[in-house]
Amino acid sequence: MKGHFKLALAAMVAVFAGEAWLAAVRPITPAEALAYDRFVRPPMRETLHQPSRNPDVLYTLLEKRSVRLFRVSEFSIRLPALLAGGWYLWAIRRLCRRWVLVVALAAAPLAWQCFSTANGLGLALALAAWALEAAPRKLNRAGVCLGLAVAAHLPFAAGAAILSAIIVWRNFRWDRAVEGFLIPALVTCFMFLVLPFSLAPETSSAPPVLTSAQVNGVRAAVEVLRRESGTKAIRVRASAAVAPVLSFYRSRFRLASWQLSDGGADYYVLAESGAGFTGQGQLVVLHRDGGIVLAR
């Protein structure tokens, strides 16, 4: 059993190291850039009035804190997810007695990349694992953990409902399950979600659609523009899909003097398509890479 324990521990360390490496080296994704631009970069008052509701309220709060402590970078916005990954690994080690299950459950999230991407799924999984670990001996703690899991990633509500049914069924005493588990779970979830959901408008907003090559193209355009203009005050216009990624890199490289404009601009960062240049007149192309064009 000592050898099996070492194998399970080695697998967990390897998984955590792999997640940390991915969190550090992967380029920003359009979804991460959109979430940062809408819910992390603005002050809290503006965040609550975004045109679409935030599905990862608890994760966004942790992401705001991480960015404030470690400045804006791909790694800092993913740090809460990475720490949740370590917390998840610790939970499954306490839950599982067989080393084979520990290895399988540790490696499974690698396929989803939920601990190396800036969204609340990894945090929700970690909190759900600790809810299972706490039940049925500590129902209050299990309920709070499950409520926080839903606050971390709202689509996890369906999985949380299934886990709740399992925990209540195993507890046998319905009155104790309701008072000690279900009520804490609902109250915790309600506390985090009621204000953001009540203030956000009910207008739908589709996320930007960019490929990985286009995201890299936006970063390359920013690098060219930094060499061209430095920190000089300029107006930059971007297409709807490009704007969140451009906004992230503006914060990433501390280019506060760059103003993102909806009208006339000194420079344009657009997707390389006919639609992207509509209404822009005759533009001089300065750089083209990955389907993204920098022009003036």
C-alpha positions as CSV (number, residue, x, y, z in Angstrom):
1,M,0.0,0.0,0.0
2,K,3.0,2.3,0.6
3,G,4.0,2.0,-3.1
4,H,0.4,2.6,-4.2
5,F,0.3,5.7,-2.0
6,K,3.5,7.0,-3.6
7,L,2.1,6.4,-7.1
8,A,-1.1,8.2,-6.4
9,L,0.8,11.1,-4.9
10,A,3.1,11.3,-7.9
11,A,0.1,11.3,-10.2
12,M,-1.5,14.2,-8.3
13,V,1.7,16.2,-8.3
14,A,2.2,15.6,-12.0
15,V,-1.4,16.7,-12.8
16,F,-1.1,19.8,-10.7
17,A,2.2,20.7,-12.4
18,G,0.6,20.1,-15.8
19,E,-2.3,22.4,-15.0
20,A,0.1,25.1,-13.7
21,W,2.2,24.8,-16.9
22,L,-1.0,25.2,-19.1
23,A,-2.2,28.1,-17.0
24,A,1.1,29.9,-17.5
25,V,1.8,29.3,-21.2
26,R,-1.7,29.1,-23.0
27,P,-2.7,32.2,-24.8
28,I,-5.8,34.0,-23.6
29,T,-9.0,32.6,-25.1
30,P,-11.9,34.8,-26.4
31,A,-14.2,33.6,-23.6
32,E,-11.6,34.5,-20.9
33,A,-11.0,37.9,-22.5
34,L,-14.7,38.6,-22.7
35,A,-15.2,37.7,-19.0
36,Y,-12.3,39.8,-18.0
37,D,-13.4,42.8,-20.0
38,R,-17.0,42.6,-18.7
39,F,-16.7,41.4,-15.1
40,V,-13.2,41.8,-13.9
41,R,-11.7,45.0,-15.4
42,P,-14.6,47.4,-14.6
43,P,-15.4,48.5,-11.0
44,M,-18.1,46.5,-9.2
45,R,-20.8,49.0,-9.9
46,E,-20.3,48.7,-13.6
47,T,-19.9,44.9,-13.4
48,L,-23.4,44.5,-11.9
49,H,-25.0,46.3,-14.9
50,Q,-23.3,44.4,-17.8
51,P,-25.6,43.4,-20.7
52,S,-25.4,39.7,-19.9
53,R,-25.5,37.9,-16.6
54,N,-22.3,36.6,-15.1
55,P,-22.4,32.7,-14.7
56,D,-19.3,32.6,-12.6
57,V,-19.9,35.2,-9.9
58,L,-17.8,33.7,-7.1
59,Y,-14.9,33.0,-9.5
60,T,-15.0,36.5,-10.8
61,L,-14.7,37.9,-7.3
62,L,-11.6,35.7,-6.8
63,E,-10.2,36.7,-10.2
64,K,-10.6,40.4,-9.3
65,R,-8.6,39.8,-6.2
66,S,-5.9,37.8,-8.0
67,V,-5.5,40.5,-10.7
68,R,-5.3,43.2,-8.0
69,L,-2.5,41.3,-6.2
70,F,-0.5,40.0,-9.1
71,R,-1.4,42.4,-11.9
72,V,-3.1,41.4,-15.2
73,S,-1.7,38.4,-17.0
74,E,-2.9,35.1,-18.4
75,F,-1.6,33.3,-15.3
76,S,-3.1,35.7,-12.7
77,I,-6.7,35.4,-14.1
78,R,-6.3,31.6,-14.0
79,L,-4.7,31.5,-10.6
80,P,-8.0,30.9,-8.7
81,A,-8.8,27.9,-11.0
82,L,-5.3,26.5,-10.4
83,L,-5.6,26.8,-6.7
84,A,-9.0,25.1,-6.9
85,G,-7.3,22.3,-8.8
86,G,-5.0,21.7,-5.8
87,W,-7.9,21.8,-3.5
88,Y,-9.8,19.3,-5.7
89,L,-6.8,16.9,-5.6
90,W,-6.7,17.1,-1.8
91,A,-10.4,16.3,-1.6
92,I,-10.3,13.3,-3.8
93,R,-7.3,11.9,-1.9
94,R,-9.4,12.1,1.3
95,L,-12.5,10.7,-0.5
96,C,-11.0,7.7,-2.3
97,R,-9.4,4.7,-0.6
98,R,-8.2,3.0,-3.7
99,W,-5.2,4.6,-5.5
100,V,-6.6,3.6,-8.9
101,L,-9.6,5.9,-8.3
102,V,-7.4,8.7,-7.1
103,V,-5.3,8.6,-10.3
104,A,-8.4,8.4,-12.5
105,L,-10.2,11.3,-10.8
106,A,-7.0,13.4,-10.7
107,A,-6.3,13.0,-14.4
108,A,-9.9,13.4,-15.7
109,P,-10.1,17.3,-15.4
110,L,-7.0,17.6,-17.6
111,A,-9.2,16.7,-20.5
112,W,-11.5,19.6,-19.7
113,Q,-8.7,22.0,-18.8
114,C,-11.0,23.4,-16.1
115,F,-8.1,24.1,-13.7
116,S,-6.0,26.0,-16.3
117,T,-8.8,28.2,-17.7
118,A,-10.3,31.3,-16.1
119,N,-13.8,30.1,-15.5
120,G,-15.7,28.7,-12.4
121,L,-16.0,25.1,-13.4
122,G,-12.8,23.9,-11.7
123,L,-13.8,25.8,-8.5
124,A,-17.2,24.3,-8.6
125,L,-15.8,20.8,-8.9
126,A,-13.4,21.4,-6.0
127,L,-16.3,22.7,-3.8
128,A,-18.5,19.8,-4.8
129,A,-15.8,17.3,-3.9
130,W,-15.4,18.9,-0.5
131,A,-19.2,18.8,0.0
132,L,-19.1,15.0,-0.6
133,E,-16.2,14.7,1.8
134,A,-18.1,16.6,4.5
135,A,-21.4,14.6,4.2
136,P,-23.0,13.1,6.1
137,R,-21.0,14.0,9.3
138,K,-20.9,17.7,8.7
139,L,-24.0,18.6,6.8
140,N,-23.8,22.3,7.3
141,R,-20.3,22.5,5.8
142,A,-21.5,20.2,2.9
143,G,-24.4,22.6,2.2
144,V,-22.3,25.7,2.2
145,C,-19.7,24.1,-0.1
146,L,-22.5,23.0,-2.6
147,G,-24.1,26.5,-2.5
148,L,-20.7,28.0,-3.2
149,A,-20.2,25.6,-6.1
150,V,-23.3,26.9,-7.8
151,A,-22.2,30.5,-7.1
152,A,-18.8,29.7,-8.7
153,H,-20.4,28.2,-11.9
154,L,-24.1,28.5,-12.4
155,P,-24.4,25.7,-15.1
156,F,-23.2,23.4,-12.3
157,A,-26.6,23.8,-10.7
158,A,-27.9,20.6,-12.4
159,G,-24.9,18.6,-11.0
160,A,-25.4,20.2,-7.6
161,A,-29.1,19.1,-7.6
162,I,-28.0,15.5,-8.3
163,L,-25.4,15.6,-5.5
164,S,-28.0,17.1,-3.1
165,A,-30.4,14.3,-3.9
166,I,-27.7,11.7,-3.2
167,I,-26.6,13.3,0.1
168,V,-30.3,13.7,1.3
169,W,-31.0,10.1,0.3
170,R,-28.0,8.8,2.2
171,N,-28.8,10.8,5.3
172,F,-32.2,9.0,5.9
173,R,-33.6,11.7,8.2
174,W,-35.4,14.2,6.0
175,D,-35.8,16.9,8.6
176,R,-32.1,16.9,9.5
177,A,-31.1,17.0,5.8
178,V,-33.4,20.0,5.1
179,E,-32.3,22.0,8.1
180,G,-28.6,21.0,8.1
181,F,-27.9,20.8,4.4
182,L,-30.5,22.1,2.0
183,I,-31.2,25.4,3.7
184,P,-27.4,26.4,4.1
185,A,-26.9,25.4,0.4
186,L,-29.8,27.6,-0.8
187,V,-29.0,30.5,1.4
188,T,-25.3,30.5,0.4
189,C,-26.1,30.4,-3.3
190,F,-28.8,33.1,-2.9
191,M,-26.4,35.5,-1.2
192,F,-23.9,35.4,-4.0
193,L,-26.4,35.4,-7.0
194,V,-29.3,37.6,-6.1
195,L,-27.7,41.0,-6.5
196,P,-25.8,40.3,-9.8
197,F,-28.8,38.6,-11.4
198,S,-31.3,41.2,-10.2
199,L,-29.4,44.1,-11.6
200,A,-28.1,42.7,-14.9
201,P,-30.4,43.4,-17.9
202,E,-32.0,40.4,-19.6
203,T,-30.6,41.2,-23.0
204,S,-28.7,38.4,-24.6
205,S,-25.1,38.9,-25.8
206,A,-23.3,36.4,-27.9
207,P,-19.6,35.8,-27.0
208,P,-17.0,36.7,-29.6
209,V,-15.9,34.1,-32.1
210,L,-12.2,34.0,-32.7
211,T,-9.9,31.2,-33.4
212,S,-6.6,30.6,-31.5
213,A,-4.7,31.9,-34.5
214,Q,-6.7,35.1,-34.5
215,V,-6.1,35.6,-30.8
216,N,-2.4,35.2,-31.4
217,G,-2.8,37.7,-34.3
218,V,-4.4,40.2,-31.9
219,R,-1.4,39.9,-29.6
220,A,1.0,40.3,-32.5
221,A,-0.9,43.4,-33.7
222,V,-0.6,44.9,-30.2
223,E,3.2,44.2,-30.2
224,V,3.5,46.0,-33.5
225,L,1.4,48.9,-32.3
226,R,3.5,49.2,-29.1
227,R,6.6,49.6,-31.3
228,E,4.8,52.0,-33.5
229,S,3.3,54.3,-30.8
230,G,4.6,53.2,-27.5
231,T,2.6,54.7,-24.6
232,K,1.5,57.7,-26.7
233,A,-2.2,58.6,-26.4
234,I,-3.9,57.0,-29.4
235,R,-7.4,55.9,-30.4
236,V,-7.8,52.3,-31.5
237,R,-11.0,50.8,-33.0
238,A,-11.6,47.1,-33.0
239,S,-14.4,44.9,-34.4
240,A,-16.8,43.4,-31.9
241,A,-15.1,40.0,-31.8
242,V,-11.6,41.5,-31.4
243,A,-12.4,44.2,-28.8
244,P,-12.4,42.1,-25.6
245,V,-9.1,40.5,-26.5
246,L,-7.6,43.8,-27.4
247,S,-8.9,45.2,-24.1
248,F,-7.2,42.4,-22.2
249,Y,-3.8,43.0,-23.8
250,R,-4.2,46.8,-23.2
251,S,-4.5,46.0,-19.5
252,R,-1.9,43.3,-19.7
253,F,0.8,45.7,-21.0
254,R,-0.5,48.7,-19.0
255,L,-1.4,50.8,-22.1
256,A,-3.9,53.1,-20.3
257,S,-3.2,55.9,-22.8
258,W,-4.8,53.8,-25.6
259,Q,-8.4,54.7,-25.9
260,L,-10.8,52.1,-27.4
261,S,-13.0,54.0,-29.8
262,D,-16.4,53.2,-31.4
263,G,-16.0,56.0,-34.0
264,G,-13.0,57.5,-35.8
265,A,-9.6,56.2,-34.7
266,D,-5.9,56.5,-35.4
267,Y,-5.5,52.7,-35.8
268,Y,-7.8,49.8,-36.5
269,V,-7.5,46.1,-35.3
270,L,-9.9,44.1,-37.3
271,A,-10.6,40.5,-38.5
272,E,-9.3,40.0,-42.0
273,S,-12.6,39.9,-43.8
274,G,-14.6,42.2,-46.1
275,A,-17.1,42.8,-43.3
276,G,-14.3,44.0,-41.0
277,F,-13.4,46.9,-43.3
278,T,-16.9,48.0,-44.1
279,G,-17.2,51.7,-43.5
280,Q,-13.6,52.2,-42.7
281,G,-12.7,53.9,-46.0
282,Q,-9.2,53.5,-47.5
283,L,-7.0,52.0,-44.8
284,V,-3.2,51.4,-44.9
285,V,-2.4,48.0,-43.7
286,L,0.6,48.0,-41.2
287,H,0.5,44.4,-40.2
288,R,-1.3,41.2,-41.0
289,D,-1.1,38.0,-39.0
290,G,-3.4,35.1,-38.1
291,G,-6.4,36.5,-39.8
292,I,-6.1,39.9,-38.0
293,V,-5.2,43.2,-39.6
294,L,-3.6,46.3,-38.1
295,A,-4.3,49.3,-40.2
296,R,-4.5,53.1,-40.1
